Amino acid sequence: MALVPYEEGAGWGARQLHSPSATYHFVSRTIRIKQDWRRLGVAAVVWDAAVVLCAYLEMGGIDLRDRSVIELGAGTGLLGIVATLLGAHVTITDRAAALEFLESNVQANLPSELRPRAVVKELTWGKDLGNFPSGAFDFILGADIVYLEETFAELLQTLEHLCSEQTVILLSCRIRYERDHRFLRMLRGRFSVYEVHYDSNKEVHIYKAQRGSRKDDL
Ligand SMILES: C[S@@+](CC[C@H](N)C(=O)[O-])C[C@H]1O[C@@H](n2cnc3c(N)ncnc32)[C@H](O)[C@@H]1O
């Protein structure tokens, strides 16, 4: 299912949809991301949710230095690149079809000394989860990955598999459809969920989720 019709792309959260590249400045670096919307679709453009979560991480409220991070549905890899630049060891994942493009963006934007800290790997939600150690990650990141209802159960299963009691999940979301609220209700059924940030310009929410008893509403 397409996420957006071409002509609506900007309004739906990818401001430079048709541009072959997009440039960002994070962690005192210029990051140039290749894009290819026409050929590769949603995984090959940078979505605003990724930019907002990068900015949130850069603000420094969360110390990622030497922490173990996994990114789900990474697309072009901007968020995983920024997490690596902030000092984390990052497993950057997406579906198989997205990996070659993702890997090339990651390689192009990390200095050689940081490349060993970022591993690009296939993770299709709900599939072959045994390839990923259960509970081994300090942080799970996801930008604009809540949009396909048919993936919600598998996405939740994946989060549950990857999470320990200590793991912090950060999901940045543009809420477009009623079904997006349904996913958040599913998430709230399994995790304590808090909205920690809202970017009103980009209309992106950041939710933090952790295992344990529910302490708050969305
Ligand atoms: C809207 S894009 C967001 C990409 C990137 N996180 C960003 O914000 O720029 C959604 C991403 O989720 C990935 N995705 C969709 N369904 C998936 C699934 N079942 N398993 C793994 N990744 C999936 C897509 O390949 C795509 O990269």
The ligand as a Gaussian input file, in Angstrom:
#p B3LYP/6-31G(d) Opt

LIG

0 1
 C        7.296000       6.016000       6.073000
 S        8.765000       5.102000       5.905000
 C        9.784000       5.809000       7.200000
 C       11.249000       5.670000       6.874000
 C       12.182000       6.343000       7.890000
 N       12.019000       5.760000       9.202000
 C       11.938000       7.828000       7.961000
 O       11.216000       8.270000       8.877000
 O       12.451000       8.550000       7.104000
 C        8.320000       3.515000       6.635000
 C        9.451000       2.515000       6.679000
 O        8.971000       1.322000       7.301000
 C        9.447000       0.214000       6.557000
 N        8.519000      -0.910000       6.734000
 C        7.219000      -0.996000       6.337000
 N        6.704000      -2.197000       6.640000
 C        7.701000      -2.906000       7.233000
 C        7.790000      -4.217000       7.776000
 N        6.742000      -5.060000       7.734000
 N        8.953000      -4.604000       8.319000
 C       10.021000      -3.748000       8.357000
 N       10.000000      -2.482000       7.872000
 C        8.860000      -2.071000       7.303000
 C        9.485000       0.711000       5.127000
 O       10.340000      -0.076000       4.307000
 C        9.973000       2.139000       5.320000
 O       11.366000       2.220000       5.316000

